[in-house]
Amino acid sequence: MDKKTISRDGTSIAYQRTGQGPAVVLVSGAMSAGGTVAPLAGPLADRFSVIAYDRRGRGESGDTAPYAVAREVEDIAALVEVAGGDAALYGISSGGALALQAAAAGLPVRQVAVYETPFADYGGGAKVRAEYTENLDRALADGRRGDAVELFLRLTGLAEEMIQRARQSPMWPPMEAIAPTLAYDNAVMGDGLVPRDRLASITVPVLAVAGGASPKWLREATRAVAESAPQGTYRILEGQAHMVDPNALAPVLAEFFTA
């Protein structure tokens, strides 16, 4: 990230801008920073001015306590201002939920595209989210960052063997370093269910995309997002899973953002 802007509460937000054209702000999900979504900038940069940024508490961005989802919405507002006062949003996973919150808050955005917002909109989903929240809060309060990361990875469905293997890998220390931001993404996700009333208030077009190789519950949650937004569209990317190929996703986003 080679540039910085200041959010409303004084927090420094690091970002990079690539390409020319209408602005698109990319919002990363849990346990990730702007570098995770930055590969999308390449295939979009010939038609759009693409802004990838480190969400607060990650990468080169600062952080200010206490956390509130509204502060992250203000971070996006600061980036939209950098873009000239108007932008489209794209968010992946819980970053998609944040992008939807920003649109519902009335930020000056043209369109919102999201990829697999992981709302647990199935029987028992709210209970799963509540238990995760309780355990996550306890782990972070006790300073057990590794345990917090494990909780998140189990929530995503990662096998226990793979979790233990990850603990021994070079990727583990960086994951522990941003473990406190798991609470941020958890707050963004609310009770874990599709926020239908909030989505119904969004006045701009919404594209909700899911991978055809992803679990059924993720596809259904994504469809529910599209159906809850007044101008929502649901799209399946065949052969893709949650770790979507930027080169497969970019043409779909480009088509939507130019409509």
Sequence and secondary structure as in RCSB ss.txt:
>XXXX:A:sequence
MDKKTISRDGTSIAYQRTGQGPAVVLVSGAMSAGGTVAPLAGPLADRFSVIAYDRRGRGESGDTAPYAVAREVED
IAALVEVAGGDAALYGISSGGALALQAAAAGLPVRQVAVYETPFADYGGGAKVRAEYTENLDRALADGRRGDAVE
LFLRLTGLAEEMIQRARQSPMWPPMEAIAPTLAYDNAVMGDGLVPRDRLASITVPVLAVAGGASPKWLREATRAV
AESAPQGTYRILEGQAHMVDPNALAPVLAEFFTA
>XXXX:A:secstr
  EEEE TTS EEEEEEESSSSEEEEE  TT  HHHHGGGHHHHTTTSEEEEE  TTSTT    SS  HHHHHHH
HHHHHHHTTS EEEEEETHHHHHHHHHHHTT SEEEEEEE      STTHHHHHHHHHHHHHHHHHTT HHHHHH
HHHHHTT  HHHHHHHHTSTTHHHHHHTGGGHHHHHHHHTTSS  HHHHHT  S EEEEEETTS HHHHHHHHHH
HHHSTTEEEEEETT  SS  HHHHHHHHHHHHT 
